[in-house]
Amino acid sequence: MKKYCLFLFLGISCGSEYTSPQAQDFEELTGWGTGIEGFNPVDVGTGDTATGSSVYDGIYIGSYELTINLDNGTNCYCSESLTMAIEDGDIQVGQANQCTMDCGYVSELRFDGVVQENGTVSGPVIDEAAFGFGTPWNGTFSTDGTGTGQFSNTVDTNLGTGTVSGSFSVFLQ
């Protein structure tokens, strides 16, 4: 047993000499990725810089209607209130109150978009409840303090493919 322990001890002690880590220099990174097969760095430029018009800023309150006709024959409708807060032309809050549709499912819409100088607006509307769909919407805001929007599209939902359509009308508070 003593011979075995001595052999193990000798095996551990026979490593290479210890060296300290040294400072590393990095070359300029402008050519990084060059020579790597399948790698093609692309300059994508700046992100979305669209800005809206602050003429339409404020809190808008109103109502919306939503109709969903699923391909399986289920047809749903509801109407509920909607709050929109616009800051620098950007819809910061576009939250519809949750509604229980006449088919028993629950829907909760969220609108997003940027109001342009001429009052036009477009963006996505997303259902954050049972259906889980997203689709584009468009509308207009006017300097008299009103806003309207609408959407209609065939989409895939959590409950199958269907046609969703809706509209809203809001008023500056």
N, C-alpha and C positions, 0 to 999 in steps of 0.2 A: 504494500500500500504506500509506503514511503517513496518508492521509486516512481510510482505513478504521479504523485504530487510534485515531485522534483521535476519530472518531465514537463508537466503542465506549467509550472512556474518558469522554466527555461524557455518554453515556447512563447509565452506572453512577453517576456523581457527581450526578445530578439526582433523588435520592430525597427523600422527605419528611424533616422534621427528626426526629431521634431523641428519644424520650421514655423516661424511666425507669419501670419497673414501680411501681405504687402498691399500698399495703395494700388488701386487699379485706375488706369486711364481709359476713358471712353472716347472713341472717335466721334466726329460730328455725326448726328443722326439723320441728316437729310437724305441719305441713300439707304436708310434702313429698309430691309425687305428686298432690296435688289438682289437678284440671283436666287431667290427662294421660289421654286416652281409653284405656279398657281397663285402667287401673291402679287397683287397689283394695287399698291396704295393710290387712292384717288383723292384729290382735293375736292370736297363737297361744297366748299364755300360757306357762307353764313346761313343761318336758319331762317325761318319765316320772320320777316320784319314788317308784315302788314300791320298798319295802325288804323284805328277807327277814328271816328269823329266824336269829340266830347260834347257836341251839340245835343246828343241824345242821352247824356248821362243822367242817372237817377234810378229810383225804385219804381218799377212797374208792377201792377197787380191786375190780374184778370182771371180768365178761365180757358180751359182747353177741352177739346173733344177728341176721343181716340176710338177708332174702329179697327178691329183685327179679324180677318176672315182666314182661318187656317184651311189648308188643303184637305184636311180630314173632315170638313163640314162644320167645325166649331166656329161660331160667329160671336164676337164679343164687342161690347160698347161700354164706354163710360165717359163721364164729364166731371171735371174737378177744377180746383183753383190752381193758379200758377203765379209764381213770384219771379221777377227778373230784376237783377241789379246790374246796371251798366256803368262802367268806369273807364274813361278815356276811350269810349267806343267799344270796349271789350265786354262781353257778357260774362261777368264774374260769377253771378249766380243765375241759374236758369232752372230752378227746381219746381217741378209740379208736385202737388200733394198726391200722395198714394191713393189710388182708387181701386175699389173692388168692382170688377167688371160684371156685367149681367150674366156672364157665363161662369162666374165663380172664381176666376183667376184674378190675381192682383197685379196692377201695373204701377210703375213709378218712373215718370219721364224726367230726363235732364237734358236741357238745351244748351248749346254752346255756339259761339260765333262772334264776329266782329262787324259792327255797324259802320258802313262806309259813309263818306261825306254826303252822298245823295240819299242816304237812308236805307239803302238795300243791305240785306244781311243774309248770310248763309252759313251753314255749319252742320254739325252732327246732332241728332237727337238720339238718345240712348235710353232704352228701358232697363232699369236696374232691379227689376223684380222677376216675376215668373217667366216672362217671354225672353228677356235678355237679348233683344235685337238692337241694332244700330242702323241708322239710315240718314241720308242728308235731308235737310229742310231749308227753306228759304222764306224770306219775308221782307217787310218794310217797316220802318219807323218814320214818323213824321214830326215836324217841329211843333205841331199842336198837342203832342204828348200821347199819341196813340201808337200802337204797334200791332202788327198782325203777322202770322206765319202759317205755313202749311207744309205738309209732306204726304207722299203717297209712293209706295214702292213694294215690290215683292221681295221678301227677305227670309232668311233662315232664322228661326227662333228656337228656343229651348224645347218648344212643344211641336216643332215641325215647320215646314215652309208655309208661308201665308202672305197675304197682302195686308199691309198696315197703312192706315191713312189717318190724318188728323189735322187739326187747325187750332189756332189760339188767337185771342184778342186781349191785349193788355193796355192799361192806362197809367200815365205818369202820376205819381202820388205827390 
